Amino acid sequence: MAKIMIIGAYGKMAQLLTEKLLNETNDELILFLRNAQRLNKYADNPRVELVDGDVLDTDQLADAMQEAEIIYSNLGGVDLADQIQSVLNAMKRAQKERFVYISSLGAHHEVSGKYGEWNEQAIGAYLPGFRKAAQLVSESGLKYTEIRPAWLTDKDEVAYETTQVDEPFKGTEVSRKSVADFAFQVVTQPQTHVNESVGLNKPDTDGDKPSWI
């Protein structure tokens, strides 16, 4: 049994991961988010600790993760690098070393062709934050796993393949349920994918952009 901290716990993938961990393991969870009342359904669950907090408050974050063995980040936004820096600082302060976090396709300029060009334009405001965050994590000295999903869908399916950071990114989409499944595999087997940046996509979805756009 492990204790896992989920930062940004109200995110859709974070909630899918939370449910999977509660249903399929005996692990205990620390759910860190703004306005913890949004996850009040877990208030009486003895395996869940809800923490209402600001990820940029490094001291609060460090205090909240004292008992955690694995830190999972579901954070995003144009200021992702600032948020991740606070998480890294908190982990060092709390002497934690295993970090799993959600990034994005394109964080390493690994998406080629017309799809890569389209993606650069579509999420151009966010990519600098993803890229800076990836640099901060890779230089942190922590044992990390970066997860780079394709464009996300809410399809009720687990169907994905992986690519490494030195391989061209494949596919244009992947379900949040698939990403949560991969994250589950990593946090429950933390000796796997150490210091790896893993791309996730649904097989056979290659194209110049996601099919619904």
Backbone as JSON, one array per atom type, in Angstrom:
{
  "sequence": "MAKIMIIGAYGKMAQLLTEKLLNETNDELILFLRNAQRLNKYADNPRVELVDGDVLDTDQLADAMQEAEIIYSNLGGVDLADQIQSVLNAMKRAQKERFVYISSLGAHHEVSGKYGEWNEQAIGAYLPGFRKAAQLVSESGLKYTEIRPAWLTDKDEVAYETTQVDEPFKGTEVSRKSVADFAFQVVTQPQTHVNESVGLNKPDTDGDKPSWI",
  "N": [[0.84, -1.19, 0.0], [0.59, 2.15, -0.9], [1.07, 5.73, -0.5], [-0.25, 8.26, -2.33], [0.04, 11.39, -3.79], [-2.08, 13.6, -5.45], [-1.96, 16.29, -7.44], [-3.8, 19.08, -8.44], [-6.3, 17.91, -8.43], [-8.93, 18.06, -9.25], [-9.09, 17.96, -11.96], [-10.13, 16.35, -15.02], [-8.74, 13.98, -15.84], [-7.32, 13.47, -13.54], [-9.39, 12.87, -11.79], [-10.36, 10.53, -12.95], [-8.11, 8.91, -12.56], [-8.02, 8.91, -9.76], [-10.42, 7.52, -9.09], [-9.83, 5.03, -10.22], [-7.6, 4.22, -8.72], [-8.76, 4.07, -6.18], [-10.62, 2.06, -6.59], [-9.17, -0.16, -7.48], [-6.9, -0.6, -6.0], [-5.27, -0.63, -2.74], [-4.25, 1.74, -2.02], [-3.57, 4.9, -0.41], [-4.73, 8.27, -0.7], [-3.76, 11.65, -1.27], [-5.44, 14.4, -2.03], [-4.99, 17.29, -3.69], [-6.1, 20.49, -4.28], [-7.63, 23.51, -5.57], [-10.34, 24.81, -3.8], [-11.49, 22.5, -2.26], [-13.97, 21.51, -1.63], [-15.25, 20.78, -3.92], [-14.7, 18.15, -4.3], [-16.08, 16.81, -2.37], [-17.35, 14.39, -2.2], [-15.54, 12.54, -1.41], [-15.07, 13.07, 1.2], [-15.65, 11.56, 3.47], [-14.22, 9.31, 3.07], [-11.98, 7.03, 4.3], [-9.51, 6.58, 3.15], [-8.75, 8.8, 1.83], [-7.36, 12.03, 1.82], [-8.3, 15.31, 1.75], [-7.05, 18.31, 0.5], [-7.23, 21.69, 0.55], [-5.83, 24.03, -1.41], [-3.23, 26.23, -2.74], [-1.24, 25.8, -5.47], [0.98, 27.35, -5.92], [1.8, 28.12, -3.47], [4.38, 27.21, -1.97], [5.28, 26.33, 0.56], [2.93, 25.39, 1.82], [2.3, 23.35, 0.06], [4.51, 21.65, 0.37], [4.16, 20.87, 3.04], [1.77, 19.47, 2.78], [2.5, 17.22, 1.34], [4.02, 15.6, 2.96], [3.64, 12.94, 3.86], [3.43, 11.53, 1.54], [4.43, 9.18, -0.99], [4.65, 9.14, -3.71], [4.34, 11.64, -6.13], [1.91, 13.04, -8.13], [1.18, 15.09, -10.83], [-1.41, 16.94, -12.24], [-1.47, 19.35, -13.41], [-1.92, 22.35, -15.41], [-1.98, 24.97, -17.93], [-1.06, 28.36, -18.93], [0.86, 29.26, -17.22], [2.26, 27.04, -16.42], [4.97, 26.33, -15.99], [5.75, 27.88, -13.77], [4.08, 26.78, -11.84], [4.97, 24.12, -11.79], [7.61, 24.54, -10.98], [7.18, 25.33, -8.34], [6.13, 22.94, -7.33], [8.36, 21.24, -7.62], [10.19, 22.52, -5.91], [8.83, 22.18, -3.51], [8.88, 19.38, -3.31], [11.61, 18.87, -2.99], [12.02, 20.16, -0.58], [10.43, 18.58, 1.06], [11.71, 16.24, 0.79], [11.1, 14.34, -1.24], [11.09, 12.09, -4.05], [9.92, 10.79, -6.29], [8.23, 11.58, -9.16], [5.48, 12.14, -11.22], [4.06, 13.44, -14.1], [1.68, 15.34, -16.08], [2.17, 16.41, -19.31], [2.48, 17.65, -22.58], [1.9, 16.8, -26.04], [4.37, 17.91, -28.32], [5.96, 19.18, -26.52], [8.63, 18.75, -26.72], [9.34, 19.44, -29.25], [8.7, 17.34, -30.93], [6.75, 16.62, -32.69], [6.06, 16.06, -35.95], [5.83, 17.23, -39.41], [2.75, 18.28, -41.11], [0.88, 18.06, -39.09], [2.39, 18.65, -36.81], [2.99, 21.34, -37.38], [0.41, 22.44, -37.35], [-0.3, 21.89, -34.68], [1.54, 23.47, -33.29], [0.53, 26.0, -33.8], [-2.06, 25.79, -32.78], [-1.88, 25.34, -29.99], [-0.08, 27.21, -29.27], [0.21, 29.21, -27.3], [0.52, 27.82, -24.98], [2.64, 26.04, -25.22], [5.3, 27.12, -24.61], [5.28, 27.1, -21.8], [4.95, 24.34, -21.24], [7.35, 23.42, -22.32], [9.33, 24.72, -20.83], [8.68, 23.7, -18.31], [9.27, 20.99, -18.71], [12.03, 21.14, -19.02], [12.78, 22.09, -16.49], [12.0, 19.94, -14.87], [13.55, 17.81, -15.9], [16.06, 18.63, -15.19], [16.01, 18.55, -12.47], [16.89, 16.5, -10.85], [15.22, 14.66, -9.76], [13.4, 11.53, -9.76], [11.58, 11.04, -12.47], [8.56, 10.88, -14.49], [7.44, 11.94, -17.49], [4.42, 12.57, -19.08], [3.14, 12.72, -22.24], [0.39, 13.39, -23.76], [-1.6, 12.97, -26.78], [-4.07, 14.99, -28.53], [-6.92, 15.35, -26.49], [-9.7, 13.21, -25.81], [-13.05, 12.44, -24.64], [-13.81, 9.85, -24.9], [-15.08, 6.65, -24.03], [-12.94, 4.6, -23.6], [-10.03, 2.53, -23.49], [-7.31, 2.76, -25.17], [-4.3, 2.83, -26.45], [-0.97, 3.67, -27.59], [2.58, 3.95, -27.11], [5.27, 6.34, -27.37], [8.74, 7.17, -27.3], [10.74, 10.0, -26.24], [12.67, 10.54, -28.1], [11.62, 9.65, -30.43], [9.52, 10.11, -33.32], [6.39, 11.68, -32.75], [3.28, 9.93, -32.64], [0.01, 9.62, -34.12], [-3.08, 11.48, -33.5], [-4.91, 11.79, -31.48], [-6.13, 10.84, -28.18], [-7.78, 9.11, -25.55], [-8.92, 10.52, -22.45], [-9.35, 8.61, -20.54], [-7.56, 6.66, -21.33], [-5.11, 7.94, -20.86], [-5.26, 8.23, -18.1], [-5.18, 5.53, -17.44], [-2.56, 4.82, -18.22], [-1.11, 6.51, -16.49], [-1.91, 5.37, -14.08], [-0.65, 2.85, -14.28], [1.99, 3.66, -14.01], [2.15, 5.01, -11.49], [1.47, 2.98, -9.77], [3.43, 1.18, -10.25], [6.1, 2.27, -9.61], [8.75, 1.93, -10.22], [8.99, 1.76, -12.88], [9.44, 3.32, -16.13], [11.19, 5.35, -15.36], [12.67, 8.52, -15.37], [11.83, 9.03, -17.98], [10.25, 10.35, -20.91], [7.17, 10.07, -22.12], [5.21, 9.61, -24.93], [1.72, 9.5, -25.69], [-0.77, 8.02, -27.65], [-3.76, 7.24, -29.52], [-3.82, 4.34, -31.45], [-3.55, 4.34, -35.06], [-4.56, 6.88, -35.71], [-3.43, 8.83, -37.21], [-2.86, 11.96, -38.88], [-3.42, 15.28, -40.29], [-4.49, 16.89, -38.41], [-6.57, 16.62, -35.42], [-9.45, 14.46, -35.85], [-11.95, 15.56, -35.38], [-11.78, 18.25, -35.77]],
  "CA": [[0.0, 0.0, 0.0], [1.35, 3.39, -1.02], [0.31, 6.97, -0.37], [-0.04, 9.0, -3.56], [-0.51, 12.75, -3.82], [-2.54, 14.05, -6.75], [-2.04, 17.75, -7.46], [-4.74, 19.41, -9.51], [-7.11, 16.71, -8.32], [-10.26, 18.22, -9.83], [-9.01, 17.74, -13.39], [-10.85, 15.15, -15.46], [-7.88, 12.79, -15.8], [-7.02, 13.23, -12.13], [-10.53, 12.19, -11.18], [-10.36, 9.15, -13.46], [-7.04, 8.2, -11.86], [-8.46, 8.74, -8.37], [-11.4, 6.43, -9.03], [-9.16, 3.76, -10.54], [-6.78, 3.86, -7.57], [-9.62, 3.68, -5.06], [-11.34, 0.83, -6.92], [-8.32, -1.28, -7.86], [-5.75, -0.74, -5.09], [-5.5, -0.23, -1.35], [-3.45, 2.94, -1.79], [-4.19, 6.08, 0.18], [-4.56, 9.41, -1.59], [-3.83, 13.04, -0.84], [-5.98, 15.14, -3.18], [-4.66, 18.7, -3.5], [-6.81, 21.28, -5.3], [-8.35, 24.7, -5.14], [-11.74, 24.56, -3.44], [-11.61, 21.05, -2.04], [-15.38, 21.12, -1.51], [-15.69, 20.2, -5.18], [-14.52, 16.69, -4.2], [-16.63, 16.42, -1.07], [-17.81, 13.0, -2.21], [-14.51, 11.74, -0.76], [-14.81, 13.64, 2.53], [-15.77, 10.53, 4.5], [-13.45, 8.13, 2.68], [-10.8, 6.96, 5.18], [-8.27, 6.47, 2.36], [-8.56, 10.06, 1.11], [-7.18, 13.3, 2.52], [-8.55, 16.45, 0.88], [-6.3, 19.5, 0.88], [-7.63, 22.9, -0.19], [-4.6, 24.81, -1.43], [-2.71, 26.93, -3.91], [0.0, 25.12, -5.84], [2.09, 28.3, -5.88], [2.21, 28.25, -2.06], [5.32, 26.08, -1.85], [5.31, 25.83, 1.94], [1.72, 24.6, 2.03], [2.43, 22.15, -0.76], [5.5, 20.77, 1.02], [3.53, 20.32, 4.24], [0.73, 18.53, 2.4], [3.06, 16.0, 0.76], [4.96, 14.98, 3.9], [3.44, 11.49, 3.98], [3.27, 10.92, 0.22], [5.58, 8.5, -1.57], [4.65, 9.46, -5.13], [3.64, 12.88, -6.42], [1.38, 13.08, -9.5], [0.68, 16.42, -11.18], [-2.36, 17.07, -13.35], [-1.54, 20.79, -13.61], [-1.83, 22.87, -16.76], [-2.15, 26.42, -18.04], [0.07, 29.08, -19.52], [1.88, 29.43, -16.17], [2.62, 25.7, -15.94], [6.36, 26.28, -15.51], [5.76, 28.42, -12.41], [3.43, 25.8, -10.97], [5.87, 22.97, -11.66], [8.75, 24.94, -10.15], [6.74, 25.27, -6.95], [6.04, 21.53, -6.96], [9.73, 20.72, -7.48], [10.75, 23.1, -4.69], [8.18, 21.52, -2.38], [9.36, 18.01, -3.22], [12.94, 18.89, -2.41], [11.87, 20.53, 0.83], [9.83, 17.44, 1.76], [12.58, 15.1, 0.51], [10.41, 13.37, -2.1], [11.89, 11.91, -5.25], [9.24, 10.19, -7.45], [7.32, 12.57, -9.71], [4.81, 11.79, -12.47], [3.29, 14.64, -14.43], [1.08, 15.47, -17.39], [2.73, 17.45, -20.16], [1.72, 17.73, -23.82], [2.61, 16.6, -27.29], [5.01, 19.13, -28.75], [6.81, 19.75, -25.47], [10.03, 18.55, -27.1], [9.44, 19.64, -30.71], [8.76, 15.97, -31.45], [5.62, 16.38, -33.59], [6.57, 16.46, -37.26], [4.9, 17.38, -40.53], [1.67, 19.26, -41.05], [0.27, 17.99, -37.75], [3.25, 19.42, -35.92], [2.8, 22.75, -37.66], [-0.92, 22.8, -36.85], [-0.27, 21.85, -33.22], [2.29, 24.65, -32.82], [-0.37, 27.14, -33.85], [-3.27, 25.57, -31.98], [-1.6, 25.49, -28.56], [1.15, 28.0, -29.2], [0.31, 29.99, -26.06], [0.81, 26.93, -23.87], [3.85, 25.25, -25.41], [6.47, 27.58, -23.86], [5.17, 26.61, -20.42], [5.24, 22.91, -21.23], [8.76, 23.2, -22.61], [10.11, 25.16, -19.67], [8.42, 22.73, -17.25], [10.03, 19.78, -19.02], [13.43, 21.43, -18.72], [12.92, 22.16, -15.03], [11.9, 18.59, -14.3], [14.68, 16.98, -16.32], [17.26, 19.1, -14.49], [15.71, 18.61, -11.03], [17.51, 15.41, -10.1], [14.18, 13.75, -9.29], [13.01, 10.41, -10.61], [10.35, 11.58, -13.04], [7.96, 10.39, -15.72], [6.65, 12.95, -18.19], [3.4, 11.96, -19.94], [2.79, 13.66, -23.31], [-0.73, 12.86, -24.53], [-2.13, 13.64, -27.96], [-5.29, 15.75, -28.22], [-7.69, 14.52, -25.58], [-11.13, 12.99, -26.0], [-13.75, 11.84, -23.51], [-14.31, 8.54, -25.31], [-15.04, 5.62, -23.0], [-12.1, 3.54, -24.15], [-8.61, 2.49, -23.17], [-6.67, 2.33, -26.42], [-3.17, 3.73, -26.66], [0.39, 3.19, -27.77], [3.54, 4.9, -26.55], [6.51, 6.67, -28.06], [9.74, 7.82, -26.46], [10.96, 11.39, -26.61], [13.55, 10.6, -29.27], [10.89, 9.09, -31.55], [8.45, 11.0, -33.79], [5.08, 11.47, -32.12], [2.33, 9.22, -33.52], [-1.4, 9.8, -33.85], [-3.57, 12.83, -33.23], [-5.84, 11.84, -30.34], [-6.11, 9.77, -27.18], [-8.82, 9.38, -24.56], [-8.49, 10.8, -21.07], [-9.35, 7.32, -19.83], [-6.3, 6.0, -21.68], [-4.03, 8.62, -20.15], [-5.4, 7.84, -16.7], [-4.73, 4.15, -17.32], [-1.1, 4.8, -18.23], [-0.66, 7.1, -15.23], [-2.15, 4.35, -13.06], [0.41, 1.86, -14.39], [3.25, 4.22, -13.53], [2.15, 5.31, -10.05], [1.38, 1.73, -9.02], [4.7, 0.49, -10.49], [6.94, 3.46, -9.73], [10.08, 1.59, -10.71], [8.93, 1.76, -14.35], [9.45, 4.59, -16.86], [11.92, 6.36, -14.59], [13.4, 9.49, -16.21], [11.36, 8.89, -19.35], [9.2, 11.21, -21.42], [6.41, 9.08, -22.88], [4.08, 10.08, -25.71], [0.57, 8.59, -25.72], [-1.74, 8.27, -28.71], [-4.57, 6.12, -29.96], [-3.28, 3.83, -32.73], [-4.26, 4.56, -36.32], [-5.26, 8.18, -35.75], [-2.55, 9.79, -37.86], [-3.53, 12.94, -39.73], [-2.88, 16.63, -40.22], [-5.07, 17.44, -37.17], [-7.56, 15.67, -34.9], [-10.51, 14.21, -36.81], [-13.17, 16.35, -35.1], [-11.51, 19.69, -35.97]],
  "C": [[0.87, 1.25, 0.0], [0.45, 4.58, -0.7], [0.72, 7.86, -1.54], [-0.68, 10.36, -3.45], [-0.86, 13.12, -5.25], [-2.76, 15.55, -6.69], [-2.85, 18.18, -8.67], [-5.81, 18.34, -9.59], [-8.51, 16.85, -8.9], [-10.25, 18.03, -11.35], [-9.64, 16.41, -13.79], [-9.99, 13.89, -15.37], [-7.51, 12.45, -14.37], [-8.17, 12.5, -11.45], [-10.66, 10.75, -11.68], [-9.29, 8.31, -12.76], [-7.42, 7.93, -10.41], [-9.41, 7.56, -8.23], [-10.74, 5.08, -9.27], [-8.3, 3.29, -9.36], [-7.64, 3.4, -6.4], [-10.3, 2.33, -5.32], [-10.43, -0.38, -7.08], [-7.08, -1.47, -6.99], [-6.2, -0.48, -3.67], [-4.75, 1.05, -1.01], [-4.28, 4.04, -1.14], [-3.82, 7.3, -0.65], [-4.61, 10.73, -0.83], [-4.26, 13.83, -2.07], [-5.83, 16.63, -2.91], [-5.3, 19.5, -4.64], [-7.32, 22.57, -4.7], [-9.8, 24.33, -4.88], [-12.02, 23.07, -3.31], [-13.05, 20.59, -1.88], [-15.9, 20.49, -2.8], [-15.53, 18.68, -5.2], [-15.02, 16.17, -2.86], [-17.16, 14.99, -1.04], [-16.79, 12.07, -1.55], [-14.28, 12.13, 0.7], [-14.83, 12.58, 3.63], [-15.0, 9.26, 4.15], [-12.16, 8.08, 3.51], [-9.47, 6.88, 4.43], [-7.93, 7.78, 1.65], [-8.39, 11.23, 2.08], [-7.35, 14.43, 1.5], [-7.79, 17.66, 1.4], [-6.7, 20.65, -0.04], [-6.42, 23.82, -0.23], [-4.28, 25.43, -2.76], [-1.36, 26.32, -4.25], [1.2, 26.06, -5.81], [2.54, 28.62, -4.46], [3.09, 27.04, -1.74], [5.35, 25.48, -0.45], [4.1, 24.94, 2.22], [1.8, 23.28, 1.28], [3.39, 21.15, -0.12], [4.92, 20.12, 2.26], [2.53, 19.23, 3.87], [1.29, 17.2, 1.89], [3.99, 15.23, 1.7], [4.84, 13.47, 3.94], [3.34, 10.78, 2.64], [4.57, 10.26, -0.23], [5.75, 8.84, -3.05], [3.83, 10.72, -5.33], [3.22, 12.85, -7.89], [0.8, 14.47, -9.74], [-0.21, 16.37, -12.4], [-2.5, 18.55, -13.74], [-1.42, 21.17, -15.08], [-1.98, 24.38, -16.75], [-0.9, 27.09, -18.57], [1.19, 29.3, -18.5], [2.34, 28.09, -15.61], [4.03, 25.65, -15.37], [6.46, 26.8, -14.08], [5.15, 27.43, -11.43], [4.36, 24.61, -10.73], [7.09, 23.33, -10.82], [8.39, 24.9, -8.68], [6.64, 23.83, -6.47], [7.43, 20.94, -6.73], [10.38, 21.24, -6.2], [10.15, 22.42, -3.46], [8.68, 20.1, -2.21], [10.76, 17.95, -2.62], [12.89, 19.22, -0.93], [11.36, 19.36, 1.65], [10.61, 16.15, 1.55], [11.84, 13.96, -0.2], [11.17, 13.25, -3.4], [11.14, 11.36, -6.46], [8.11, 11.1, -7.92], [6.79, 12.09, -11.06], [3.95, 12.98, -12.86], [2.79, 14.64, -15.87], [1.71, 16.66, -18.1], [1.87, 17.49, -21.43], [2.57, 17.29, -25.0], [3.17, 17.94, -27.75], [5.94, 19.74, -27.73], [8.29, 19.64, -25.79], [10.23, 18.7, -28.61], [9.44, 18.29, -31.44], [7.62, 15.65, -32.41], [5.98, 16.94, -34.96], [5.45, 16.73, -38.25], [3.82, 18.42, -40.32], [0.97, 19.25, -39.69], [1.09, 18.78, -36.75], [3.09, 20.91, -36.12], [1.45, 23.24, -37.13], [-0.93, 22.87, -35.32], [0.45, 23.06, -32.64], [1.4, 25.89, -32.81], [-1.53, 27.0, -32.87], [-3.03, 25.77, -30.48], [-0.32, 26.31, -28.33], [1.33, 28.79, -27.92], [0.76, 29.13, -24.89], [2.16, 26.23, -23.99], [5.07, 25.8, -24.69], [6.45, 27.11, -22.4], [5.47, 25.14, -20.29], [6.74, 22.67, -21.41], [9.65, 23.61, -21.45], [9.92, 24.18, -18.51], [9.23, 21.46, -17.47], [11.51, 19.97, -18.72], [13.67, 21.44, -17.22], [12.92, 20.77, -14.41], [13.12, 17.76, -14.65], [15.97, 17.37, -15.61], [17.13, 19.06, -12.97], [16.46, 17.57, -10.21], [16.5, 14.43, -9.54], [14.03, 12.57, -10.23], [11.63, 10.76, -11.18], [9.85, 10.72, -14.21], [7.12, 11.51, -16.29], [5.69, 12.24, -19.14], [2.94, 13.01, -20.95], [1.63, 13.1, -24.14], [-1.0, 13.65, -25.8], [-3.37, 14.44, -27.55], [-6.3, 14.84, -27.54], [-9.15, 14.42, -25.98], [-11.73, 12.41, -24.72], [-14.35, 10.49, -23.87], [-14.12, 7.51, -24.19], [-14.26, 4.43, -23.53], [-10.7, 3.65, -23.57], [-7.92, 1.89, -24.38], [-5.52, 3.29, -26.68], [-1.89, 2.96, -26.95], [1.33, 4.29, -27.3], [4.68, 5.16, -27.51], [7.46, 7.31, -27.06], [10.07, 9.2, -27.03], [11.86, 11.54, -27.83], [12.91, 9.97, -30.51], [9.84, 10.1, -32.02], [7.13, 10.66, -33.1], [4.14, 10.83, -33.12], [0.9, 9.58, -33.13], [-1.78, 11.21, -33.47], [-4.45, 12.92, -32.0], [-5.58, 10.69, -29.39], [-7.17, 10.11, -26.14], [-8.21, 9.69, -23.2], [-8.44, 9.52, -20.26], [-8.08, 6.54, -20.11], [-5.13, 6.62, -20.92], [-4.07, 8.26, -18.67], [-4.93, 6.41, -16.47], [-3.21, 4.08, -17.31], [-0.54, 5.4, -16.94], [-0.82, 6.12, -14.07], [-1.04, 3.3, -13.08], [1.71, 2.38, -13.79], [3.23, 4.43, -12.01], [2.03, 4.05, -9.21], [2.61, 0.84, -9.24], [5.78, 1.57, -10.67], [8.38, 3.19, -10.15], [10.14, 1.6, -12.24], [8.96, 3.18, -14.9], [10.16, 5.71, -16.08], [12.77, 7.21, -15.53], [13.1, 9.28, -17.69], [10.3, 9.93, -19.65], [8.43, 10.38, -22.44], [5.25, 9.76, -23.6], [2.97, 9.04, -25.74], [-0.36, 8.98, -26.86], [-2.57, 7.04, -28.96], [-4.02, 5.63, -31.3], [-4.18, 4.19, -33.91], [-5.09, 5.83, -36.33], [-4.35, 9.25, -36.36], [-3.37, 10.74, -38.74], [-2.88, 14.3, -39.58], [-3.4, 17.39, -39.01], [-6.09, 16.45, -36.66], [-8.8, 15.62, -35.8], [-11.73, 15.1, -36.61], [-12.97, 17.85, -35.35], [-11.46, 19.98, -37.47]]
}
